Amino acid sequence: MHIEPFGVEQWMNEYETRCRYNLAETCCDSITVAELLDLAGVGRGYLDGLLSMKLTYGAIEGSDRLRTAIAALFEAQSSANVLVTHGTIGANHLVYLTLVSPDDHVVSVVPSYQQHTAIPESLGATVTRVPLREERGWVLDLDELDAAVTPGTALVTLTNPNNPTGALLGREELCAVAAMCDRVGAWLLVDEVYRGIDQEGSGTTASVADLYERGISTGSMSKAFSLAGLRLGWVVGPETLLERVVVHRDYNTISIGMIDDALAALALEHAETILARNRSLVRSNLTILSNWLDGEDRVGWTRPLGGTITLLRYDADLSSRDFCVGLVEGPGGVMLTPGSALDMEGHVRIGYANAPEALIAGLPLISRYMDGLG
């Protein structure tokens, strides 16, 4: 089976541990185990339960405690609608293995996380890409999407908030997309890994799992919950779908780690505390980024509405990879993600959810780098 190399992951692997300022980071500033215990208000005594834990396989589909905590992130889901996976990346992969067959038709909104085009294509599906356009402020053209969804469409997929633009579909738009899928009996997979840290209001938009009977939500502990190191995610959807997903999961997961399960459950039982921390972080950090852009006329953008990342359009006669290599290997050591890794040449992706000190130090170094380009 042929699959395209994963552009973003290869780039991160090449430079993530070698840079000085990682402005390619996509997760809210990660927390330590000690910080998690403090945020949850349980104290260090909580660790005693882990010390006595026998490290067997644990609950195959995730503990009842964890699945109940995940279900609480939704409006109308129960633990029976939750399957725990190895990160969102594992959740997405399992859904594609379950729902996509050779010669199926898949519609994917792009730009997106490369999984959502490369995996269905590797399975033999035909993928129709519906682009977000910069001149529209990265707003999805619902008419264009509707035209792409045909009676033969098996699955429609998108990221919300969008990776990499930070564009956001609210409840009304999600319902419109669901209606398009319902018209032809298609499933709707929404990668919601950035859900919960929007820039306005409560910070959490509706989930597709609550809006559509064939709606599937995937997410994880990484982006919005600052716990990427747990490598723990989930699929939320109809029980009948999860019964099919489990068949594939048995071949590549067995169970997630018991310590990961316990720490994730603790975090999600205090989800609002962690999300409040991270909403404050992304909102204040976006102001730092916006203020820099106000004074930098060689870089343009559309202000993101959610998530931790956005695209920047730069004015320099360099490919995005050459631009980013020169920046990270130069004296400043600042890491961005080249648009070429996302099929978005002429742009770079920046993360704005890391420690604010990294943004404050790194952004002027980007300006200095561009000064040297002439």
SETI-255261 format. One record per residue (C-alpha): x, y, z; residue in one letter; residue number from 1. Coordinates in nm, 4 decimals. Layout:
N
<xx=X; yy=Y; zz=Z; residu=A; num=NUM>
...
REM end
This chain:
374
<xx=0.0000; yy=0.0000; zz=0.0000; residu=M; num=1>
<xx=0.1437; yy=0.3367; zz=-0.1012; residu=H; num=2>
<xx=0.0897; yy=0.6452; zz=0.1115; residu=I; num=3>
<xx=0.2360; yy=0.9925; zz=0.0704; residu=E; num=4>
<xx=0.5068; yy=1.0960; zz=0.3196; residu=P; num=5>
<xx=0.3574; yy=1.2983; zz=0.6051; residu=F; num=6>
<xx=0.4982; yy=1.6441; zz=0.5349; residu=G; num=7>
<xx=0.4306; yy=1.8151; zz=0.8670; residu=V; num=8>
<xx=0.5460; yy=1.5241; zz=1.0804; residu=E; num=9>
<xx=0.8680; yy=1.4854; zz=0.8824; residu=Q; num=10>
<xx=0.9409; yy=1.8565; zz=0.9240; residu=W; num=11>
<xx=0.8748; yy=1.8433; zz=1.2986; residu=M; num=12>
<xx=1.0966; yy=1.5383; zz=1.3359; residu=N; num=13>
<xx=1.3766; yy=1.7164; zz=1.1523; residu=E; num=14>
<xx=1.3879; yy=2.0354; zz=1.3583; residu=Y; num=15>
<xx=1.1652; yy=2.0203; zz=1.6669; residu=E; num=16>
<xx=1.4432; yy=1.9157; zz=1.9052; residu=T; num=17>
<xx=1.7051; yy=2.1402; zz=1.7428; residu=R; num=18>
<xx=1.5402; yy=2.4832; zz=1.7456; residu=C; num=19>
<xx=1.5754; yy=2.7594; zz=2.0001; residu=R; num=20>
<xx=1.2228; yy=2.9005; zz=1.9785; residu=Y; num=21>
<xx=0.9589; yy=2.6532; zz=1.8650; residu=N; num=22>
<xx=0.6886; yy=2.8679; zz=1.7086; residu=L; num=23>
<xx=0.5736; yy=2.5645; zz=1.5136; residu=A; num=24>
<xx=0.4302; yy=2.4142; zz=1.8331; residu=E; num=25>
<xx=0.0600; yy=2.3289; zz=1.8035; residu=T; num=26>
<xx=-0.0235; yy=2.2388; zz=2.1655; residu=C; num=27>
<xx=-0.1198; yy=2.4716; zz=2.4445; residu=C; num=28>
<xx=0.1826; yy=2.5125; zz=2.6684; residu=D; num=29>
<xx=0.2298; yy=2.1654; zz=2.8162; residu=S; num=30>
<xx=0.1850; yy=2.1053; zz=3.1861; residu=I; num=31>
<xx=0.3771; yy=1.8801; zz=3.4220; residu=T; num=32>
<xx=0.2236; yy=1.6050; zz=3.6307; residu=V; num=33>
<xx=0.2666; yy=1.8301; zz=3.9334; residu=A; num=34>
<xx=0.0826; yy=2.1138; zz=3.7585; residu=E; num=35>
<xx=-0.1979; yy=1.8766; zz=3.6642; residu=L; num=36>
<xx=-0.2389; yy=1.7701; zz=4.0257; residu=L; num=37>
<xx=-0.2465; yy=2.1348; zz=4.1343; residu=D; num=38>
<xx=-0.5035; yy=2.2306; zz=3.8694; residu=L; num=39>
<xx=-0.7183; yy=1.9362; zz=3.9749; residu=A; num=40>
<xx=-0.6782; yy=2.0295; zz=4.3403; residu=G; num=41>
<xx=-0.5896; yy=1.6762; zz=4.4502; residu=V; num=42>
<xx=-0.2398; yy=1.7225; zz=4.5887; residu=G; num=43>
<xx=0.0582; yy=1.4902; zz=4.5660; residu=R; num=44>
<xx=-0.1232; yy=1.2191; zz=4.7566; residu=G; num=45>
<xx=-0.2994; yy=1.1292; zz=4.4331; residu=Y; num=46>
<xx=0.0220; yy=0.9669; zz=4.3176; residu=L; num=47>
<xx=-0.0107; yy=0.7000; zz=4.5879; residu=D; num=48>
<xx=-0.2864; yy=0.5421; zz=4.3821; residu=G; num=49>
<xx=-0.0534; yy=0.5224; zz=4.0849; residu=L; num=50>
<xx=0.2256; yy=0.3677; zz=4.2895; residu=L; num=51>
<xx=0.0036; yy=0.0758; zz=4.3828; residu=S; num=52>
<xx=-0.1320; yy=0.0319; zz=4.0306; residu=M; num=53>
<xx=-0.0539; yy=-0.3038; zz=3.8732; residu=K; num=54>
<xx=0.0561; yy=-0.2293; zz=3.5165; residu=L; num=55>
<xx=-0.1486; yy=-0.4787; zz=3.3237; residu=T; num=56>
<xx=-0.3362; yy=-0.3998; zz=3.0013; residu=Y; num=57>
<xx=-0.6255; yy=-0.2285; zz=3.1760; residu=G; num=58>
<xx=-0.9670; yy=-0.1635; zz=3.0233; residu=A; num=59>
<xx=-0.9509; yy=-0.2487; zz=2.6539; residu=I; num=60>
<xx=-1.1742; yy=0.0335; zz=2.5260; residu=E; num=61>
<xx=-1.0736; yy=0.2784; zz=2.7994; residu=G; num=62>
<xx=-1.1873; yy=0.2817; zz=3.1606; residu=S; num=63>
<xx=-1.5493; yy=0.3669; zz=3.2438; residu=D; num=64>
<xx=-1.4168; yy=0.6639; zz=3.4394; residu=R; num=65>
<xx=-1.2269; yy=0.8019; zz=3.1421; residu=L; num=66>
<xx=-1.5005; yy=0.7417; zz=2.8862; residu=R; num=67>
<xx=-1.7541; yy=0.9080; zz=3.1135; residu=T; num=68>
<xx=-1.5262; yy=1.2117; zz=3.1474; residu=A; num=69>
<xx=-1.4822; yy=1.2323; zz=2.7691; residu=I; num=70>
<xx=-1.8581; yy=1.2039; zz=2.7145; residu=A; num=71>
<xx=-1.9085; yy=1.5010; zz=2.9465; residu=A; num=72>
<xx=-1.7330; yy=1.7224; zz=2.6889; residu=L; num=73>
<xx=-2.0393; yy=1.6781; zz=2.4658; residu=F; num=74>
<xx=-2.4049; yy=1.7752; zz=2.4896; residu=E; num=75>
<xx=-2.5731; yy=1.4416; zz=2.4296; residu=A; num=76>
<xx=-2.3197; yy=1.1595; zz=2.4534; residu=Q; num=77>
<xx=-2.2658; yy=0.8768; zz=2.7009; residu=S; num=78>
<xx=-1.9673; yy=0.6557; zz=2.7733; residu=S; num=79>
<xx=-2.1120; yy=0.4023; zz=2.5281; residu=A; num=80>
<xx=-2.0485; yy=0.6534; zz=2.2492; residu=N; num=81>
<xx=-1.6763; yy=0.6855; zz=2.3342; residu=V; num=82>
<xx=-1.3814; yy=0.4734; zz=2.2252; residu=L; num=83>
<xx=-1.0341; yy=0.5600; zz=2.3567; residu=V; num=84>
<xx=-0.7467; yy=0.5569; zz=2.1067; residu=T; num=85>
<xx=-0.3796; yy=0.6350; zz=2.0639; residu=H; num=86>
<xx=-0.4204; yy=1.0112; zz=2.0130; residu=G; num=87>
<xx=-0.6400; yy=1.1830; zz=1.7562; residu=T; num=88>
<xx=-0.4036; yy=1.0514; zz=1.4927; residu=I; num=89>
<xx=-0.4997; yy=0.6982; zz=1.5926; residu=G; num=90>
<xx=-0.8689; yy=0.7878; zz=1.6113; residu=A; num=91>
<xx=-0.8736; yy=0.9304; zz=1.2601; residu=N; num=92>
<xx=-0.6846; yy=0.6373; zz=1.1164; residu=H; num=93>
<xx=-0.9246; yy=0.3866; zz=1.2684; residu=L; num=94>
<xx=-1.2272; yy=0.5722; zz=1.1333; residu=V; num=95>
<xx=-1.0828; yy=0.5673; zz=0.7814; residu=Y; num=96>
<xx=-0.9994; yy=0.1985; zz=0.8050; residu=L; num=97>
<xx=-1.3575; yy=0.1340; zz=0.9140; residu=T; num=98>
<xx=-1.5489; yy=0.3482; zz=0.6670; residu=L; num=99>
<xx=-1.3409; yy=0.3785; zz=0.3488; residu=V; num=100>
<xx=-1.3083; yy=0.1098; zz=0.0835; residu=S; num=101>
<xx=-1.1442; yy=0.1114; zz=-0.2601; residu=P; num=102>
<xx=-1.3358; yy=0.3206; zz=-0.5139; residu=D; num=103>
<xx=-1.5304; yy=0.5096; zz=-0.2446; residu=D; num=104>
<xx=-1.5734; yy=0.8836; zz=-0.2801; residu=H; num=105>
<xx=-1.4473; yy=1.1054; zz=0.0033; residu=V; num=106>
<xx=-1.4809; yy=1.4834; zz=0.0235; residu=V; num=107>
<xx=-1.2136; yy=1.6624; zz=0.2278; residu=S; num=108>
<xx=-1.2020; yy=2.0316; zz=0.3154; residu=V; num=109>
<xx=-0.8459; yy=2.1600; zz=0.2691; residu=V; num=110>
<xx=-0.6006; yy=2.2772; zz=0.3873; residu=P; num=111>
<xx=-0.6147; yy=2.0186; zz=0.6599; residu=S; num=112>
<xx=-0.4138; yy=1.7679; zz=0.8567; residu=Y; num=113>
<xx=-0.2633; yy=1.5434; zz=0.5904; residu=Q; num=114>
<xx=-0.4293; yy=1.2317; zz=0.7311; residu=Q; num=115>
<xx=-0.7610; yy=1.3504; zz=0.5902; residu=H; num=116>
<xx=-0.6484; yy=1.3214; zz=0.2293; residu=T; num=117>
<xx=-0.3542; yy=1.0801; zz=0.2309; residu=A; num=118>
<xx=-0.5165; yy=0.7943; zz=0.4234; residu=I; num=119>
<xx=-0.8378; yy=0.7659; zz=0.2186; residu=P; num=120>
<xx=-0.6320; yy=0.7913; zz=-0.1012; residu=E; num=121>
<xx=-0.4024; yy=0.5145; zz=0.0233; residu=S; num=122>
<xx=-0.7109; yy=0.2989; zz=0.0774; residu=L; num=123>
<xx=-0.8081; yy=0.3421; zz=-0.2869; residu=G; num=124>
<xx=-1.0720; yy=0.6116; zz=-0.2476; residu=A; num=125>
<xx=-1.1170; yy=0.9090; zz=-0.4755; residu=T; num=126>
<xx=-1.0764; yy=1.2271; zz=-0.2713; residu=V; num=127>
<xx=-1.2367; yy=1.5522; zz=-0.3815; residu=T; num=128>
<xx=-1.0708; yy=1.8507; zz=-0.2184; residu=R; num=129>
<xx=-1.2862; yy=2.1539; zz=-0.1346; residu=V; num=130>
<xx=-1.0509; yy=2.4461; zz=-0.0651; residu=P; num=131>
<xx=-1.0745; yy=2.7210; zz=0.1912; residu=L; num=132>
<xx=-0.9709; yy=3.0379; zz=0.0082; residu=R; num=133>
<xx=-0.7638; yy=3.3170; zz=0.1530; residu=E; num=134>
<xx=-0.9590; yy=3.5824; zz=-0.0358; residu=E; num=135>
<xx=-1.2696; yy=3.4615; zz=0.1517; residu=R; num=136>
<xx=-1.0901; yy=3.4837; zz=0.4858; residu=G; num=137>
<xx=-1.0591; yy=3.1035; zz=0.4900; residu=W; num=138>
<xx=-1.4383; yy=3.0780; zz=0.5273; residu=V; num=139>
<xx=-1.5817; yy=2.7549; zz=0.3866; residu=L; num=140>
<xx=-1.7950; yy=2.8032; zz=0.0741; residu=D; num=141>
<xx=-2.0961; yy=2.5906; zz=0.1639; residu=L; num=142>
<xx=-2.2256; yy=2.5951; zz=-0.1930; residu=D; num=143>
<xx=-1.8947; yy=2.4601; zz=-0.3216; residu=E; num=144>
<xx=-1.8995; yy=2.1857; zz=-0.0616; residu=L; num=145>
<xx=-2.2598; yy=2.0990; zz=-0.1422; residu=D; num=146>
<xx=-2.1725; yy=2.0625; zz=-0.5107; residu=A; num=147>
<xx=-1.8895; yy=1.8219; zz=-0.4227; residu=A; num=148>
<xx=-2.1124; yy=1.5915; zz=-0.2161; residu=V; num=149>
<xx=-2.2716; yy=1.3461; zz=-0.4583; residu=T; num=150>
<xx=-2.4920; yy=1.0357; zz=-0.4204; residu=P; num=151>
<xx=-2.1735; yy=0.8265; zz=-0.4260; residu=G; num=152>
<xx=-2.0031; yy=1.0120; zz=-0.1411; residu=T; num=153>
<xx=-1.9266; yy=0.7837; zz=0.1521; residu=A; num=154>
<xx=-1.7582; yy=1.0315; zz=0.3840; residu=L; num=155>
<xx=-1.7051; yy=1.4063; zz=0.4259; residu=V; num=156>
<xx=-1.4188; yy=1.5172; zz=0.6480; residu=T; num=157>
<xx=-1.2877; yy=1.8448; zz=0.7898; residu=L; num=158>
<xx=-1.1016; yy=1.9900; zz=1.0861; residu=T; num=159>
<xx=-1.2845; yy=2.2307; zz=1.3178; residu=N; num=160>
<xx=-1.1247; yy=2.4598; zz=1.4243; residu=P; num=161>
<xx=-0.9343; yy=2.4302; zz=1.1011; residu=N; num=162>
<xx=-0.5746; yy=2.3176; zz=1.0920; residu=N; num=163>
<xx=-0.3854; yy=2.5261; zz=0.9737; residu=P; num=164>
<xx=-0.5911; yy=2.8461; zz=0.9293; residu=T; num=165>
<xx=-0.7785; yy=2.8698; zz=1.2590; residu=G; num=166>
<xx=-1.1079; yy=2.9148; zz=1.0711; residu=A; num=167>
<xx=-1.4122; yy=2.7967; zz=1.2636; residu=L; num=168>
<xx=-1.7523; yy=2.6519; zz=1.1755; residu=L; num=169>
<xx=-2.0244; yy=2.7293; zz=1.4278; residu=G; num=170>
<xx=-2.3357; yy=2.5277; zz=1.5031; residu=R; num=171>
<xx=-2.5362; yy=2.6654; zz=1.2119; residu=E; num=172>
<xx=-2.2647; yy=2.5908; zz=0.9556; residu=E; num=173>
<xx=-2.2047; yy=2.2429; zz=1.0972; residu=L; num=174>
<xx=-2.5759; yy=2.1683; zz=1.0714; residu=C; num=175>
<xx=-2.5687; yy=2.2811; zz=0.7084; residu=A; num=176>
<xx=-2.2777; yy=2.0465; zz=0.6351; residu=V; num=177>
<xx=-2.4571; yy=1.7640; zz=0.8162; residu=A; num=178>
<xx=-2.7654; yy=1.8233; zz=0.6004; residu=A; num=179>
<xx=-2.5504; yy=1.7849; zz=0.2874; residu=M; num=180>
<xx=-2.4216; yy=1.4529; zz=0.4178; residu=C; num=181>
<xx=-2.7669; yy=1.3374; zz=0.5207; residu=D; num=182>
<xx=-2.8950; yy=1.4071; zz=0.1695; residu=R; num=183>
<xx=-2.6722; yy=1.1267; zz=0.0357; residu=V; num=184>
<xx=-2.6363; yy=0.9103; zz=0.3469; residu=G; num=185>
<xx=-2.2696; yy=1.0025; zz=0.4007; residu=A; num=186>
<xx=-2.0772; yy=0.9976; zz=0.7253; residu=W; num=187>
<xx=-1.9288; yy=1.3236; zz=0.8536; residu=L; num=188>
<xx=-1.5918; yy=1.3034; zz=1.0308; residu=L; num=189>
<xx=-1.4826; yy=1.6198; zz=1.2096; residu=V; num=190>
<xx=-1.1368; yy=1.6273; zz=1.3648; residu=D; num=191>
<xx=-1.2088; yy=1.8424; zz=1.6719; residu=E; num=192>
<xx=-0.8686; yy=1.8183; zz=1.8368; residu=V; num=193>
<xx=-0.8541; yy=2.1995; zz=1.8744; residu=Y; num=194>
<xx=-1.2084; yy=2.2272; zz=2.0145; residu=R; num=195>
<xx=-1.2482; yy=2.4165; zz=2.3417; residu=G; num=196>
<xx=-1.0070; yy=2.7080; zz=2.2962; residu=I; num=197>
<xx=-1.1911; yy=2.9411; zz=2.0588; residu=D; num=198>
<xx=-1.1204; yy=3.3125; zz=2.0719; residu=Q; num=199>
<xx=-1.4739; yy=3.4295; zz=2.1543; residu=E; num=200>
<xx=-1.7552; yy=3.3502; zz=2.3942; residu=G; num=201>
<xx=-1.7503; yy=3.0265; zz=2.5911; residu=S; num=202>
<xx=-1.4578; yy=2.9035; zz=2.3824; residu=G; num=203>
<xx=-1.6248; yy=2.5767; zz=2.2857; residu=T; num=204>
<xx=-1.8324; yy=2.5398; zz=1.9716; residu=T; num=205>
<xx=-2.0790; yy=2.2602; zz=1.9028; residu=A; num=206>
<xx=-1.9576; yy=1.9103; zz=1.8190; residu=S; num=207>
<xx=-2.0727; yy=1.7218; zz=1.5120; residu=V; num=208>
<xx=-2.1385; yy=1.4142; zz=1.7259; residu=A; num=209>
<xx=-2.4238; yy=1.6043; zz=1.8920; residu=D; num=210>
<xx=-2.5702; yy=1.7363; zz=1.5679; residu=L; num=211>
<xx=-2.5869; yy=1.4472; zz=1.3220; residu=Y; num=212>
<xx=-2.6730; yy=1.0788; zz=1.3543; residu=E; num=213>
<xx=-2.3758; yy=0.9864; zz=1.1333; residu=R; num=214>
<xx=-2.1491; yy=1.2514; zz=1.2856; residu=G; num=215>
<xx=-1.8103; yy=1.1410; zz=1.4192; residu=I; num=216>
<xx=-1.5918; yy=1.3539; zz=1.6455; residu=S; num=217>
<xx=-1.2249; yy=1.2811; zz=1.7121; residu=T; num=218>
<xx=-1.0136; yy=1.4573; zz=1.9712; residu=G; num=219>
<xx=-0.7395; yy=1.4108; zz=2.2267; residu=S; num=220>
<xx=-0.5564; yy=1.5345; zz=2.5336; residu=M; num=221>
<xx=-0.2935; yy=1.7137; zz=2.3266; residu=S; num=222>
<xx=-0.3871; yy=2.0563; zz=2.1877; residu=K; num=223>
<xx=-0.6523; yy=2.2044; zz=2.4160; residu=A; num=224>
<xx=-0.5598; yy=2.0066; zz=2.7281; residu=F; num=225>
<xx=-0.1794; yy=2.0523; zz=2.7309; residu=S; num=226>
<xx=-0.1121; yy=1.6798; zz=2.7777; residu=L; num=227>
<xx=0.0228; yy=1.5593; zz=2.4441; residu=A; num=228>
<xx=0.2644; yy=1.3297; zz=2.6247; residu=G; num=229>
<xx=-0.0212; yy=1.1028; zz=2.7296; residu=L; num=230>
<xx=-0.0754; yy=1.0108; zz=2.3615; residu=R; num=231>
<xx=-0.4439; yy=0.9572; zz=2.4308; residu=L; num=232>
<xx=-0.7406; yy=1.0384; zz=2.2098; residu=G; num=233>
<xx=-1.0936; yy=0.9265; zz=2.1284; residu=W; num=234>
<xx=-1.3615; yy=0.8575; zz=1.8729; residu=V; num=235>
<xx=-1.7113; yy=0.9764; zz=1.9674; residu=V; num=236>
<xx=-2.0003; yy=0.8547; zz=1.7566; residu=G; num=237>
<xx=-2.2881; yy=0.6064; zz=1.7290; residu=P; num=238>
<xx=-2.2467; yy=0.2788; zz=1.9142; residu=E; num=239>
<xx=-2.3010; yy=0.0840; zz=1.5931; residu=T; num=240>
<xx=-2.0039; yy=0.2625; zz=1.4361; residu=L; num=241>
<xx=-1.7792; yy=0.2061; zz=1.7379; residu=L; num=242>
<xx=-1.8548; yy=-0.1665; zz=1.7236; residu=E; num=243>
<xx=-1.7033; yy=-0.1655; zz=1.3748; residu=R; num=244>
<xx=-1.4099; yy=0.0558; zz=1.4728; residu=V; num=245>
<xx=-1.3178; yy=-0.1807; zz=1.7567; residu=V; num=246>
<xx=-1.2613; yy=-0.4608; zz=1.5053; residu=V; num=247>
<xx=-0.9792; yy=-0.2579; zz=1.3475; residu=H; num=248>
<xx=-0.8574; yy=-0.1226; zz=1.6806; residu=R; num=249>
<xx=-0.7959; yy=-0.4753; zz=1.8100; residu=D; num=250>
<xx=-0.5229; yy=-0.5137; zz=1.5485; residu=Y; num=251>
<xx=-0.3173; yy=-0.2061; zz=1.6421; residu=N; num=252>
<xx=-0.3931; yy=-0.0865; zz=1.9954; residu=T; num=253>
<xx=-0.5230; yy=-0.3507; zz=2.2420; residu=I; num=254>
<xx=-0.5449; yy=-0.0879; zz=2.5183; residu=S; num=255>
<xx=-0.3950; yy=0.2455; zz=2.6082; residu=I; num=256>
<xx=-0.1649; yy=0.2689; zz=2.9107; residu=G; num=257>
<xx=-0.3245; yy=0.2533; zz=3.2540; residu=M; num=258>
<xx=-0.1290; yy=0.5535; zz=3.3828; residu=I; num=259>
<xx=-0.2272; yy=0.7538; zz=3.0749; residu=D; num=260>
<xx=-0.5899; yy=0.6542; zz=3.1322; residu=D; num=261>
<xx=-0.5800; yy=0.7617; zz=3.4983; residu=A; num=262>
<xx=-0.4126; yy=1.0980; zz=3.4339; residu=L; num=263>
<xx=-0.6401; yy=1.1776; zz=3.1399; residu=A; num=264>
<xx=-0.9478; yy=1.0968; zz=3.3475; residu=A; num=265>
<xx=-0.8258; yy=1.3245; zz=3.6257; residu=L; num=266>
<xx=-0.7628; yy=1.6059; zz=3.3785; residu=A; num=267>
<xx=-1.1005; yy=1.5747; zz=3.2085; residu=L; num=268>
<xx=-1.2836; yy=1.5644; zz=3.5395; residu=E; num=269>
<xx=-1.1396; yy=1.9156; zz=3.5762; residu=H; num=270>
<xx=-1.1676; yy=2.0054; zz=3.2085; residu=A; num=271>
<xx=-1.3072; yy=2.3537; zz=3.2625; residu=E; num=272>
<xx=-1.0150; yy=2.4499; zz=3.4859; residu=T; num=273>
<xx=-0.7610; yy=2.3421; zz=3.2242; residu=I; num=274>
<xx=-0.9579; yy=2.4960; zz=2.9361; residu=L; num=275>
<xx=-0.9897; yy=2.8261; zz=3.1250; residu=A; num=276>
<xx=-0.6112; yy=2.8327; zz=3.1644; residu=R; num=277>
<xx=-0.5604; yy=2.7627; zz=2.7965; residu=N; num=278>
<xx=-0.8288; yy=3.0004; zz=2.6663; residu=R; num=279>
<xx=-0.6560; yy=3.2773; zz=2.8561; residu=S; num=280>
<xx=-0.3247; yy=3.1665; zz=2.7075; residu=L; num=281>
<xx=-0.4359; yy=3.1551; zz=2.3435; residu=V; num=282>
<xx=-0.6276; yy=3.4824; zz=2.3682; residu=R; num=283>
<xx=-0.3447; yy=3.6780; zz=2.5271; residu=S; num=284>
<xx=-0.0850; yy=3.5202; zz=2.2989; residu=N; num=285>
<xx=-0.2897; yy=3.6023; zz=1.9904; residu=L; num=286>
<xx=-0.2776; yy=3.9663; zz=2.0986; residu=T; num=287>
<xx=0.1033; yy=3.9428; zz=2.1101; residu=I; num=288>
<xx=0.1066; yy=3.7951; zz=1.7600; residu=L; num=289>
<xx=-0.1439; yy=4.0508; zz=1.6301; residu=S; num=290>
<xx=0.0565; yy=4.3421; zz=1.7695; residu=N; num=291>
<xx=0.3701; yy=4.2146; zz=1.5970; residu=W; num=292>
<xx=0.1862; yy=4.1778; zz=1.2677; residu=L; num=293>
<xx=0.0549; yy=4.5339; zz=1.2949; residu=D; num=294>
<xx=0.4150; yy=4.6514; zz=1.2708; residu=G; num=295>
<xx=0.5352; yy=4.3961; zz=1.0150; residu=E; num=296>
<xx=0.4216; yy=4.4943; zz=0.6649; residu=D; num=297>
<xx=0.5966; yy=4.1971; zz=0.4978; residu=R; num=298>
<xx=0.3623; yy=3.9428; zz=0.6587; residu=V; num=299>
<xx=-0.0153; yy=3.9132; zz=0.6130; residu=G; num=300>
<xx=-0.2794; yy=3.6985; zz=0.7755; residu=W; num=301>
<xx=-0.6464; yy=3.6377; zz=0.8502; residu=T; num=302>
<xx=-0.7015; yy=3.6442; zz=1.2241; residu=R; num=303>
<xx=-0.7916; yy=3.2938; zz=1.3481; residu=P; num=304>
<xx=-1.1142; yy=3.2274; zz=1.5374; residu=L; num=305>
<xx=-1.0075; yy=2.9130; zz=1.7183; residu=G; num=306>
<xx=-0.7301; yy=2.6679; zz=1.7855; residu=G; num=307>
<xx=-0.3617; yy=2.7353; zz=1.8430; residu=T; num=308>
<xx=-0.2244; yy=2.7945; zz=1.4921; residu=I; num=309>
<xx=-0.2687; yy=3.0120; zz=1.1862; residu=T; num=310>
<xx=-0.1201; yy=3.0740; zz=0.8440; residu=L; num=311>
<xx=0.1016; yy=3.3717; zz=0.7676; residu=L; num=312>
<xx=0.1614; yy=3.4956; zz=0.4132; residu=R; num=313>
<xx=0.5147; yy=3.6287; zz=0.3750; residu=Y; num=314>
<xx=0.6708; yy=3.8639; zz=0.1220; residu=D; num=315>
<xx=1.0043; yy=3.7109; zz=0.0236; residu=A; num=316>
<xx=1.1381; yy=3.5461; zz=-0.2903; residu=D; num=317>
<xx=1.1940; yy=3.2088; zz=-0.1243; residu=L; num=318>
<xx=1.0050; yy=2.8821; zz=-0.1143; residu=S; num=319>
<xx=0.8380; yy=2.8254; zz=0.2196; residu=S; num=320>
<xx=1.0790; yy=2.5439; zz=0.3019; residu=R; num=321>
<xx=1.3855; yy=2.7546; zz=0.2209; residu=D; num=322>
<xx=1.2364; yy=3.0387; zz=0.4241; residu=F; num=323>
<xx=1.1824; yy=2.8133; zz=0.7259; residu=C; num=324>
<xx=1.5170; yy=2.6323; zz=0.6977; residu=V; num=325>
<xx=1.7022; yy=2.9630; zz=0.6840; residu=G; num=326>
<xx=1.5092; yy=3.0876; zz=0.9850; residu=L; num=327>
<xx=1.5570; yy=2.7827; zz=1.2059; residu=V; num=328>
<xx=1.9199; yy=2.7203; zz=1.1086; residu=E; num=329>
<xx=2.0109; yy=3.0875; zz=1.1418; residu=G; num=330>
<xx=2.1291; yy=3.2676; zz=1.4553; residu=P; num=331>
<xx=1.7770; yy=3.3087; zz=1.5919; residu=G; num=332>
<xx=1.6870; yy=2.9410; zz=1.5724; residu=G; num=333>
<xx=1.3159; yy=3.0148; zz=1.5264; residu=V; num=334>
<xx=1.1029; yy=2.7265; zz=1.4006; residu=M; num=335>
<xx=0.7909; yy=2.7714; zz=1.1878; residu=L; num=336>
<xx=0.6210; yy=2.5151; zz=0.9642; residu=T; num=337>
<xx=0.6614; yy=2.5624; zz=0.5868; residu=P; num=338>
<xx=0.3399; yy=2.5900; zz=0.3914; residu=G; num=339>
<xx=0.4746; yy=2.3361; zz=0.1435; residu=S; num=340>
<xx=0.4194; yy=2.0682; zz=0.4101; residu=A; num=341>
<xx=0.0508; yy=2.1610; zz=0.3986; residu=L; num=342>
<xx=0.0148; yy=2.2199; zz=0.0225; residu=D; num=343>
<xx=0.0020; yy=2.5924; zz=0.1017; residu=M; num=344>
<xx=0.3132; yy=2.7310; zz=-0.0653; residu=E; num=345>
<xx=0.3798; yy=3.0990; zz=-0.0018; residu=G; num=346>
<xx=0.2688; yy=3.0648; zz=0.3600; residu=H; num=347>
<xx=0.4109; yy=2.9463; zz=0.6897; residu=V; num=348>
<xx=0.2192; yy=2.8066; zz=0.9856; residu=R; num=349>
<xx=0.2797; yy=2.9566; zz=1.3270; residu=I; num=350>
<xx=0.1679; yy=2.8347; zz=1.6660; residu=G; num=351>
<xx=0.0697; yy=3.0882; zz=1.9297; residu=Y; num=352>
<xx=-0.0214; yy=2.8715; zz=2.2307; residu=A; num=353>
<xx=0.3232; yy=2.8074; zz=2.3733; residu=N; num=354>
<xx=0.4770; yy=2.9991; zz=2.6617; residu=A; num=355>
<xx=0.4375; yy=3.3720; zz=2.5847; residu=P; num=356>
<xx=0.8092; yy=3.4259; zz=2.6392; residu=E; num=357>
<xx=0.8801; yy=3.2237; zz=2.3250; residu=A; num=358>
<xx=0.6575; yy=3.4491; zz=2.1135; residu=L; num=359>
<xx=0.7946; yy=3.7664; zz=2.2666; residu=I; num=360>
<xx=1.1517; yy=3.6559; zz=2.1944; residu=A; num=361>
<xx=1.0917; yy=3.4792; zz=1.8638; residu=G; num=362>
<xx=0.8763; yy=3.7231; zz=1.6671; residu=L; num=363>
<xx=1.1381; yy=4.0036; zz=1.6506; residu=P; num=364>
<xx=1.3894; yy=3.7442; zz=1.5308; residu=L; num=365>
<xx=1.1618; yy=3.6669; zz=1.2361; residu=I; num=366>
<xx=1.1623; yy=4.0380; zz=1.1487; residu=S; num=367>
<xx=1.5411; yy=4.0498; zz=1.1778; residu=R; num=368>
<xx=1.5688; yy=3.7434; zz=0.9543; residu=Y; num=369>
<xx=1.3461; yy=3.9074; zz=0.6921; residu=M; num=370>
<xx=1.5581; yy=4.2234; zz=0.7113; residu=D; num=371>
<xx=1.8536; yy=4.0134; zz=0.6044; residu=G; num=372>
<xx=1.6661; yy=3.8759; zz=0.3020; residu=L; num=373>
<xx=1.6604; yy=4.2237; zz=0.1465; residu=G; num=374>
REM end
